[in-house]
């Protein structure tokens, strides 16, 4: 059984599991957006870390969810990756390229 199928089955059967996934969805979506933006920029974790004057392990902690970013870190990520993070109550967190002014 694939992981995605297991999760779908578990969500259908287990209310607590479904509620826990929904509660953690914003953090999960942030991690997906960050990883996607880094890959779209053609950067490795090490390259991104170098541009942020931090370590590869710090980037790994952000991407794994072991650490949530500060506002300062979000700002620096947005500048280095050329993206805007959007956080709204109705939609998951997204990362979009900066629009030309």
N, C-alpha and C positions, 0 to 999 in steps of 0.2 A: 504494500500500500504506500502510495506517495504521501509525503508530509501534508501537502495541501488537502488531499482527500481526508486524511485523519482529522485535521483541524476542522474541516467542514462537518464531518460526522460528529465530532465532539461538541461543536457549537450547537448542533441541532438537538443533541440529547442533554446537554449539561448547562443549565442556566448560569451557574456560578462561573463556569469556564467562559461562556459568552460574555458575561459582565466584566470579567477580568480583562479579556481581550479588548473590549471597548474602552475600558479605563486606560489601558496602556497604548491605545492606537495613536494618540498624538506623538508620543515619544518614538514609536515605531516609524511613523511617517516622517518625522524629522530625520531619523537615521537614514531612511531610504533616500530622502531628498538630498542630504549631505553627500552620501556615497555617489548618487547619480550625478550631482554637480561636479564632484571631484573627477569622476571618470569622464564626463563630458568635456572638462577642461584639459583632459589628457595628462593628469597628474597622478603620480603614485602618492601613497601616504607620506613617504619620506620627502618628496618634492613639496607637497603642501605644507608639511611641518617646517621645512626650511624657509618657505615664504612667509610663514607666520612667526618665525623665530621661536619655534617650540620643538618638541620631539615627535618622532614617529609614533611612539607609544601613547602620547597625548592624543594624537589623531585617532589611533586605534580605540582608545577609551571612549571618545566621542561617537565614533561609528558603531561601536558595540553596545552603547547605552550604559556603560559602566559609569559614565560621568555626563552630566547635563552641562551645556555651555552657559557661560555668563553672557550678559548682553554685549559686553566688550568683545568676547570671542565671536559671537554671532556677527557683529559688525565687521570684524577683521576677516572672517570667512567670506562674508558678502563682498567685501572689497577685493580680496585676492581671487575669488572665484568668478567675480563679475556677475553676481546674482542678487536677487531680492528674495528674502524669505517672507512668506505671507502666512500669518497665523490668524485664523478666524474660528469662531465657535462652530460654524456650520460645515466647514470643509477641513480636510486634513491639512497639515502643514505642507506647503509647496516651496520649491525653489525655482525661480524663473530667471532667465538672463535679463540683465538690465536692459530697459528699453532706451533706444537712442532719443536724446532730447531734441 
